[in-house]
Amino acid sequence: MQFNADFLRGGLGPNTDLARFEKGNPIAPGDYLVDLLVNDTLVGRFNVRFNAEHPGDSAQPCIDRMLLERIGLTAALMNGAAVTQAPGGCVDLKRISPDATVNFDLGTLQLAIGLPQALLRRTARGYVAPQYWSKGIPAAVLAYDASLFRTASAGRVTTSMFAGLTAGVNIGDWHFRDRSAISATNGSWRFQTVAAFVQRDLPAIRGNLVIGDSFTDGQVFDSVGFRGISLSSEDRMRPESQQGYAPVVRGIARTNAHVRITQDGNVLLETNVPPGPFTIDDLYPTGYGGNLLVQVLEADGTQQSFSVPYDSLVQFLRPKIWRYSLAAGDIAIGGRRTGNHFVQAALQYGFANGLTGYAGLAFASGYATGLLGTAVETPLGGFALDATLSKGQSSQQGYSLRLGYSYVIPGLGSHIALAAYRYSSHGFRSLTDAVLERDLLKGRHALGEFPRERNRFQANVTQALDHGWGSFYLSGSLTNFWNQPGTSTQLQAGYNNRARIGPTNLDFGLAFARQRNETIGQTDDRVLLSIGFALGRSANAPRVTASVAPTFTNGRGDTSAQITLSGTQGSNNEYSYSASVEQSPGSRSISLGGGMRARFANLSAGFGAGTGFTQFSLGASGGIVVHSGGVTLANQIGDTIALVEAKGARGATVSSGSNVRIDGAGYAVVPYLMPYRLNEIAVDPAGTGRDVELAVTSQQVAPHANAVVKLKYDTVTGTAVFITARLTGGGFVPFGASVLDARQTEIGLVGSDGAIFLRGIPASGTLDVKWSDSPDARCRIVYSLPPASRTAPDAAVRMEVPCRPIMPSETDAKSGGHPPRSPKASEDIK
């Protein structure tokens, strides 16, 4: 295609040489961040070098060996002559296949590669090869979650403080972590190290090495805490990996309450909850087994507690997939090392679709156990059945049988997420049981105080009803023991729905919870009937919730009622508030709460007062990252994070985070990344000054687990300058002409009517404008920015300047000074 430049000159000036546009938009040589598409499927975003064969030619992408790996070329072709002998390392895809196509869209920065499917490796969707995982940078991190809870009742004041800390240091492939808890009650302080360990990935065997405090994974044997060394498979490294299981904790609080969740004596979480039903579904998975103890401290000083079973059905494996684990060390119970050393090994293998086998062995001093089981998928659901034999001291031996079940009923929306039954004989001891019993036999406690399970059944069922009839859930467990009478019962059930009443959606629900312990002869029942609706249609409209909660203990009960107003404010819902009033027999109370999701932390506060008591609480959570560029604060922080650097872009919003913005030092922390998967991190320049421009606004990265990856976003800072350039004859500088700086580097193009946009140019100097290779097809602009733009770089400067012909003697000379007359200039101050 050829262009007639006369249509662009408007009869006001010389013709522009448009030859470089005749083959599409010209591409200047350099590195470009492009979206790579292979056969119309997005692979990822990568930096690609573009080279020009001859000066003035449009540059073409250099498809090197690394880019071919990302395209997914087969191993045979990667080792072929077309790749290994490519000149300059840039491969001509036509030598690989005459059907290959390469197209680059400069406007969208998309590089589209077309290749026959037979030439490409079969790769699971979303999978990123290990060679592209980012190890991250050396850094230190600290995540904290602190709370204070104070009550005054009947002349007694109780103050509880808690801080959960996760500190870490990353150096190369190694990641050190220390998870600790600091707690205090009325000045009595306690420090507990939950886990301290060093960890690294082993991609060659899709494994993870941990040295220090850890838990066995619990997929075959019950989870055991220990200090030692473990080597286990990392499922997340595989395509379509399945994540670990952790239970959802549900309960009902009467007032502003403090909830503490522990497992085997280790504090997993302490948090403040408002009155009403609460759900905690983000527990950190320390293992796959071991019941959770949930304690709810009410504002009036009363306390309720219950346990949540924590067990899991063995997950199916795909055919020919292995899962392994090896562990050895000193067994720890309740955060205390026992001095009992053990070795444990477990192996799982997918024999075929719907058929997985698993086995394990464990040894300790005077104890041995072995397990053999299988998981089978049937039309009636998935079943897992295993048998465990144990042999302890004094010829004590026994067995345990476990049956697990999981099923989704087609067409009904019913989901039996977990159902399990376990029977243990009188002589059976798990590894933890054997260690505890050995300690008890040393005379520390009476043997009869040690409860040993006989039967345990647990289930979790959810059901979605059609035609707007809502949904319900049911979960619970039944447990009895060899050496204790009665049965322990845990039950939670609920129903939820929504009805449309005029312009308002009315949410309503019914929840029931039972805790029954026949050993001590106590039954606690709690019922909650609630309704809720919004006071308006806006996203930030306040919401009203009303509830009635009967409570019964051994048949004796009372009833409380409550009404709550809550909502959020702010452009990103960064502010939250709540106020509630409760009426119960002989008592009336009021509760107030508020929260703020700031850039550097999440803050909360609450206050309550009622008949005979007062209460207030404070909370703060967030994180700190120490790196080579300084210290950066975050309002939350996870295991795998990204450090974004965008110098000069203070106030820019970072996606993939809640109220995450670039700080004054040019950094921000993205709190959560998916390890071993591509994560896209975008920076929105909105909120920055007009003197800042981002060279790229989005990048992708696939990090190792626990890594701190750094993403640098180059910025161009300086005054935005809009120039209208006129020739000495009175016409505009030609459309499409190149704008060159003093080093003769192209920094822009001329638009219509002589318009030129530039940023970050010196306060004064010269610009050359070139519209063809002819010696007389050039002119020079001598400019000087107004003084105010030098002190207020956020200002946008507009200038109308002459572009004077360049004399032959000036072609290679640098010009300085100021023009004979000052250009007309104006400033748009932000």
N, C-alpha and C positions, 0 to 999 in steps of 0.2 A: 504494500500500500504506500502511495506517495501523497504528500500534502502540498497544496498550493499555499505558500506563505502569504500571498497577497490578501487572502481572506482574513489574515490575522493582523496585518500591519495597519489597516484602516486608512491607508494613504498618508500616514503621518510620519513615517520613518522608514529606515532601511529594513530589508527583509531579514528574517531570522533563519538560520540554518536548522531545519527540522529533521535532518537526515537521521539523527539518533532516535527519533520517535517513530520512524517508519516501520520498525519491527516490534511495536508495542512500547510500553513504558520502559525507558532505559533504566537499567539496574546498575548502580555504582558498585565497584568492588568493595568487599568488606565482609564483616560477620553480621548475620541476621538471625534473630530469634524467631523461628518459624514453627508453625503447626505442621507436623509431618502426617500426611495421610497416605496410606498404602491401600490401593484398591478401594478408595472411598471410606476407609475405616481410620479413625484418628488413632495414631500410635502414641503421640506425645508431643511435647514442645521442646525443641532443641536448638542449640546454636549451630548454624551451618555457614561455612565459608563460601563466598562467591568470588570467582576469578574471571577476569576478562582476558581473552586470548591476545587481543591487540588493543593499544590505547584507543579510547573512544568507543570500543565495542561494549554492548550490554553484557554485564557479567552473568555467568552461569554457575549453578550450584556445584560445588565439589563434593561428589558422592564418594567419600573415603570409606575405609574399612570399618570404622566405628559406626558410621551411618548405615552401612549395609547390615551390620549386626542388629541395629534397631529396626531396620526394615524387615529382617527375619529371613535373609537368604539362607538356603540350605548349606550344610557344612561342605558338601562336595563342591559347590560353586564358590564358596568362600576360599577354598584351597586351589581353585582353578587359575589358569594363567591370566584370564581377564581381570582378576582381582590382584593377584600377587605381582603381576608385571605392569600394572597400570602406571603410566607416566605421571610423575609428581604425586602419586598416591590417589589421584582422582580417576574413578572408574567410569568408563563409557558403558552405560547400561545396554546400549544397542549391541555391544559385543557379547553380552550375556544372552539377550533375547531381542530379536528384531521387533517384537511386539511391545517392547518396553516403552513407556511414555514418562516424560518429566515435564511438569507444568508448575510455574510459580506465579502466584497472584500477589503482586506487590501491595495492593490495597488492603488485602486481608492477611498478608504474610502467611499464606498457606502454600506448602510445597507438596504437590500431589504426585505420587509415584504409582505407575501402573505396571504390574508384572503378572505373568501367568501364575495361577495359584500353585501349580506343580513345582515352581521354583522356590516356594516359601516354606519355612518350617511351620508345623502345626503348633500353635501356642494358645494356651487358655486365655480367655478374655481377662483383661485386668492384670495379667502377670507381667512382672518386671524382672528381667534376668539379673542374677546376683552381681554381675560386673558393673551394673548401673546403680546399685544401692550406694547411698552417700553415707560415709562414716561420720561426717560432721566435723566440728571444730573442737579444739580443747576449750573446755568451759567448766564452770562450777554453777550448780543450781541449788535453789532452796525453795521448796513448796511448804506453805504453812496453812493451818486451819485452826484458829484460836477462838475460844469462847469463854465467857464468864457468865455465871448463873448465880443469883443471890436471892434468897428467900428469907422472910422474917415472919414467923408464925408462933403464937403462944409464947412470946417472949424469947424465942430461940431464933438465932440468925445462923443460916447456913450459906456459906459461900463456896462455890465450886468453880475451879478454873481448869481449862484443858487446852493443850496445844499439840496438835499432830504435826510432826516435822518430817519431811523427806529431803535429805541433803544428798548431793551427789557431785562427783568430779568425773569428767570424761577426758581421757588421754588416749588418743589413737583408737584402737579396737576395744579398749577396756573401759568399763563403766563401773565406778564405785557408787554404791547407794547405802544410805543409812536411814531406816525408818524408825522413828522414835516417838514417844509420847511423854509429855510432861503434864501431870495432873496435881491438883491440890484441893483439899477440902478443909476449910477452916484453918488454913495455915499449915496443914500436914501435907508436905510435898512428896511426890513420887515421880521418879524418872524410870522409864522402861524402854529398852531397845527392842523393838518388834523384830527387826531384821537388819543385819549389816552384812553386806556381801559385795563381791566384785564379779562382774559378768561380762561375757563377750559372746558374739555370734560365731558359729562355725558353719559358714555357708556350704562348704564342700559336703558335709553330711547332714545339712539342714538341721543343725542342732544348736544347743545353747549350753554353755559351760558356766556354772555358778560355783563360786568358792566362798563359803561363809554361812550365814544364817539363811535357811531356806525351808521350803516345805516340799515333800514329795507330792507329785501331781494328783494322786488320788484317783486316777482313771482305772486302776486295777485294784490296788489295796486302798484302805482308808488312808487319808492324808495324815502325815506325821511331820511335826516340826523337828528340825535338827540343825546342828552346826557341823559342817563338813564340806563335801564336794559332791556335785551332781552334774550329770550329763544327760540331757533329754532332748527329744525331737522338738522342733519349733514348727508347729502346724501353719503358722501365719506365713512362713516362707513359701508354702505351696500355693498353687492356684486354687481359688475357691475354698480357702481354708475355713475351718470352723473355729469359732471362738470358745473360750472357756465358759463354764457355767458358774453363776452365783445366784443365790435365791433373792427373791423380792420380799422385803420385810414390810408388812402392813400392820397397822395398829390404830388405836383411837385414843386421843389425848383430850382430857376434859378442860385443861387450861393451857396457857403458854407453858410448855413442858420441855424438859431436857431429856434427850434420848441417848442412851449409851448402848453400843452393840459390841459384844466381846465374843471371841471364839477361843476356847481352850485357855482362858485367862488373858489373852492378848486383846487389847482394845483396838477394834477395827475402825470405829467411828463414834464421835460424839457430836451431836448437833441439836439445835433448838427448833422446835416445831410449834406451829400455832394450834389453837384448840380445834378439835375435829379429827377426822380420819387423816392419817399420814401414810405415805408410801416412800420407801427408800429403795431405789433400784440401781444404785451406782456404787455398790460395795466393791472394794478392791479384792480380787480373787486371790486369797492366800493359799487356797487348796480346794480340793473338790469334796472334802468330807469334814465332818465335825459340826455338831449343832451350834447354832448361834444363840447366845443369851441376850435378850432385849430387855433393857430396864428403862422405864418411863418415870421420871421424877416430876411430879406435878408442882404447880406454883404454890399450893397450900401445904407442901411438905409430904403428901402421901406418895406412895410409890407402887407401881405395878410392874411385874416382870413376867416374861414368857420366853419360851425357846422356839426357834425356827429350825426344822430339820434341814441339814445341808448335806445332801447326797446327790449323786447324778447317775443317770443311766449311761452305760458305756456307749460311746458314739460309734457309729458305723464308719468304716474306712473304705475308700475306693479300692477297687481291685489292684493288687500288686503294690499297695502302699504299706510301708512299715511305720510303726510308732514305737519308740523305745524310751526307756528311762533307767538310769543307773544312779544310785545314791549310796553314800557311806558317811558315817560320822557319829556324833554324840546326840542322842535323842533329847529333845527339849519339850517339856510339858509346862504349859502356863508361863512360857518365857523363861523357864529355869532349866538349865542343862542338868541331866540326871546322872551322867557318868556311865550310862549304858550305851555301848557302841553297837552299831548295826550295819548291815549291808543288805541292800534291796535291789532287785532287778525285775523289770517288767517288759513285756513285749506284746505288741498287737500287730495283726497282719490281716489285710483284706484279701480273702481267698477268691471271692467273686462278688458280683453285685448282690448285696443283701446278705452276705455271709462273712463275718469277721470272727477270728479266733484270738484269744488273749490268754496269757499265762504269766505267772510271777513267782518269785522265791524271795524270802527274807530270812535273815539269820541274825540272832543276837546271842549274848552269853546265856546258855541254858534254854534257848528258845529257837524254834524253827517253824516256818509255815510255808505252804505252797498253795497256789490257786490255779485253777484251770476253768476256762469258760468260753462261751461263744455268744455272738449276737446274730440274730436271724431276723430278716424282714419277711413278713407274711402278709397276705391280703387283710388279715385282721389287725395288723400293726407290727411294730418292732418289738422283739423280745430279746432280753439278755439274761442268760442263766449261767451261774458259776457256782463252784464248790470250793471251799477253802478248808484245808486241814491244818491243825496246829498241834505242836508238841512242846510242852513246857517241862519244868522241873518236876521231880518225883513221879515220873511217868504220867503226868497229867496231859491228856490229849482230848481233842474234840473236833467238831466240824461245824461249818456254817454254810447254809444254802441261801442264795440271793436270786430273786427274780425281778427283773425290771421290765417296764412296759411303756410304750409311747405310741400315740395314735391320733390322727386327725380324721374325724368322721366326714367322709365326702358329702358335700351338699348341705350339711347342717351347720358348719362352722364350729363344731365342737373340737376342742383340742385338749387331749389328755397329755399335758406337757411332761409329766413325770409321775409314774406310779411304781412303787417298789415294795416288795415284801422280803423280809429277811428272817430266817430262823437260825438260832445258834444253840448248839447242844450245851449241856451243863458244863462240860469240860473245855469248851472252846474259849480261847483267849486271842484277842487281836494283839498286835505288837504293843500298842499303847496300854492295853489291859495288863499284859504281862509285866511291863515296866512298873505300872502303878501297884500291881499286886506285890511285886518284889519289895517295893518301898514299904507297903503296909505290913508285910511279914517281918520287917525289921523292927516292928514294935511302935511305929509312929502312930498308927491308928488301928482300931479293931477291924478285922477282915470283913465283918458283916456290914460295915459302912460303905463297902465298895460295891456299887450297883453294877450288875452284869445283865445285859440285855438277853432276853429270850426270844421275843417276837417284836417285830416292828413293821408297821404298814404306813405308807405315806402316799399321798396323791395330790395332784394339782390339776384342776379341770377348768377350762374357760369355754363359754358358749355364747356365740353371737346369734341373736334371733332375727329372723327376717321381718320385712314389712314394718320397720320402725318399732319393733317390740324391745329393743335395747339389748343388753348383754348381762350375763352373770358369771361369777367365778366361785369356785369352791376349792379350798385347800385345807389339808390337815394331816394329822398323824396319830397313830395309836401305838403305844409302847408298853410292854410289861417286862418284868425282870425275874431272874431266878431267885434272888435273895431279898426281894422286896414285894410286899403284897400289893394288889390293885393294879390299875392301868392308868397311865398318863395319857391324857387326851388334849390335842391341840386342834382347833377348828376355826377357820375363817371363811365366811361366805358373804356374798354381796350381789346386789342387782343395781344397774344403772341404766338410765334412759333420758331422752330429751323429747319435749313436746313443744309444738309451736302454738303460742297463744297470742294472736294478733301480730304485732311487729316484734314480739319478744320470744326468744328461746328460753324455755323453762327446763333446767336440768334437775333431776331428782334421783335419789338413790336410797337404798336400804343396805346396811352393813351389820353383820353379826360376828362376834368373836367369843369363843369359849376356851377357857383354860381349866382343865379338871385334873386334879392329882388325888387319886384314891388312897395313896399312901398316907397322906396327912388329912384326908377327908375334906378337901376344899374344892369348891366349884365357883368359878367367876364367869359370869355372862355379861356381855356388853352389846347393846343394840343402838344403832344410830340411824335415824331417819332424817334426811336432809333434802332441801330444795335450794336452787340458786338461779339467779337471773341477772342480766346486765341492765344498768340504768342508762340506756342509750345505745346507739348503733356504732359509735366510733370505736376504734381499736383500743383506745385508752379509757373507755367508759368504766366507771366504778361498777363493782359487782357486789350483789347482796346474797349472802348465804344464811339460811336459817336451819336449825337442827334441833331435834329432840333426842335425848340419849338416856334410856333406862339402863340401869346397872344393877346386877343381882349377885350377891355373894351368899352361897348356900341357901338360896331361896329368899333371902331378905334383900330388898332392893329400894332404890330411890330413883328419881328422874330429874334430869337437868335439861334446861333449854338454853339455846344460844342463838344470837344473831350477829353476823359479821359483815362489815363493809370493807372491801379491799380493792386495790387497783394498781395501775402503773402509770408513770408519767415520763416525759422526755421523748426526744426524737427516736431513741433506740430502746425505749422502755427501761432506761437505766435507773429509774427511781421506783420504789414500790412502797406501799403503805397498807396498813390494816388496822381496824378498830372493831372490837367485839364486846358484847355484854352477855353475861351468863347468869342464869338464875337456877339455883339448886336448893334442896331442902335446908333451910337455916343459913343460907349463904347467898350473897350476890356479889358479883365481881365484874371488873372492866379490864380489858387488855388492849394495849396499843403496841404497834410494831411498825418499823420502817427499815428500808434497805436502800443502798446506793451501790451501783456497779460502776465504780470509778475506773479510770484508766490504769491505776496502779494497784488497786485492791478492791475486794467486795466487802462492804461494811454493812452491819445490821445492828439494830437496837430494839429492845422490847421492854415494856413496863406493864405490870399488872397490880391491881389492888382489889381487895374484897373483904368480906367479913373475917376479921382476925388475921389477915396476912397482907403482905406486900411482896412484890417480886420485880426484879429487873434483870435484863440480860444484854450482853454485848457480844458481837462476833466480828471477826475479820479473817479474811483468807486471801491468798495471793501467792506470788512467787517472785524470786530474785534470780537474775542470771548475771554471772560475772564472766566477762569475755575480754578479748584483747582490746576492744574498743571502749571498755568501761563497764558500768553497772547499769542494767536495765530492769525496771520493775514491771510486773505483770499482774493483772487482776485475777488470773488463774493460770495454772501450769500443770501439764500432764507428764507422762513418762517420756514421750517423744515430741520434741518441739522444734520450731524454726525461729531463728533470729533474723529479722528483716532489717537491712541497712539501706536507708535512702537519705543521704546527707542533704540537709537543707529543706526537706519535705515535711517539716513539722506540721502536725495536724492532719496529715493524709490518713485516710481510713484503710485498714488492712482487712480484707475479707478473711473468712475461716476463723473468725474470732468475734467475741462479743465486746463491743466498745473498745476495740484495739486500734490505737492510733500511733503514728510515728511521734516520738518524743523530741525534746529540744536538741538532744545529741544526735538525732537521726536514726534511732533504733526503735523497734517494736518486737514483741514476742507473740508468735502464734502458738496458743497453748496446747493444741492437740493436732497430731499428724498420725496418719495410718502408716505403720512401719511396713516396708517392703512393697508398698503400693504408691502409684503416682498421686501426689497431692498438688493441687493447683493453688497458688497463693497470688492473689491479685491486690494491687495497691491502687486505691481511688484517689487521684490528686485533689478532689474536692476537699476544701478545708485548708489547703495550703495557700500561700501567697501567689500573686500573678507573676512573680519573678522566678518561679520554679517550674521546670518542665521535666517529666520523667521520660527517659529514653525508651524504657519498656515498662509496662504496667502489670505484667503477669509472667510467672515462671512456674515450672513444675519440678518436683523433687521426690525421689523415693528413698526415704531414710532407713538406716538400720534401727532396730528397736533401741530405745533409750538414748538415741543420738540427739545432739543439738546441731542442726544444719543451718548454715548461714546462706542467705540469699541476698545478693547485692543488686540494688536497683540504681543504675547510674542516673544522675540528675544533671540538668543544665540550668544553672542559675544566672541571674542577671536581668537587666531591664529589657522588657519587651519593646521592640522598636518597629514601628510601621512607617515605611518610607514610600513616598511617591516620587519617582525619579523621572525627570524630563530631560530631553535632549536640548542642545543649544538652539536647535531650530524651532523649538516650541512643542514638538510632539513628545509622546511618552516613549520611554525605553521599550524595545520590542518585547512582546509576550514570549515566554519560554527561554529568555536569555539567562545565562549562568551568572551568578554573583560570586566573586572570588575575594578572599581576604588578602592581607598583605603578603602572605606566603603563597598566593596563587592556588589556594585550596577552595574547592567549591563548597559554599556554605548555604546556598539557596538558589531559587529560581525566581524570575520575574513573572508576576501574574498579570491579569488584565489591567489596563490603564496605568502601567508602570508601578504596580504595587509590589513591594518587597517586605517580607516579614523576617526579622532576625531577632535573636536573643543572645545576651551575654557578650556582645561585642565591646571592644574597648571604649573608654569615654570619648576618645577622639581618634581619628585615623582616616584611612582611605579604603574604598571598596572599588574593585574593577568589575565592570559589566561587559560580558562577551557574548555576542550572538552568532558568530561564525568564526572560521579560521582566518578570514581576511584581516590584514593588518589594520584596516580602517573600520573594522566592525567591533570596536571596543570604545568604552568611555570610562571615566573615573569619577567617583563621588568622593569629595572631601567633606567630612562631617565632624561635628562636635556636639555631643549630647548636652542638653541644658543642665546647669548645675544642680537643680532640684532632683534630677533623676539619679545623681550620684549619692545623694544623702537619703533618698527614698527609692530604693531599688524596686519596690512594689508598684511604682508608677509605670504606666504604659505611655511611651513617647511617640508622638506622631510628627513626622517631618516631611516637608516638600523640598527637595534638593535638586540642583542641576547636575547632570552627568556630562562632563566636558570631554571632548576628544583627547585621546592620549597621543602625545607627540612621539615620534620614533625614538627619541633620546630617552623618553621616560618609560619605555616598555619594560625594561628590566630594572629600573631604579625604584627605590622606595621613596614615596612622596610623604612629606610631613607638613606641619603647619595647619593654618585654618583657611578656609575659602575666602575669596575676596569679599563676599557679602554673606552675612549670616543667613542660614536657611530658615524658612518659616517653620516654626516648631510649636507644638502645643502638647500638654501633658494631661492625661486622664488619670487622676490620682484615685486609687481604690478607696 
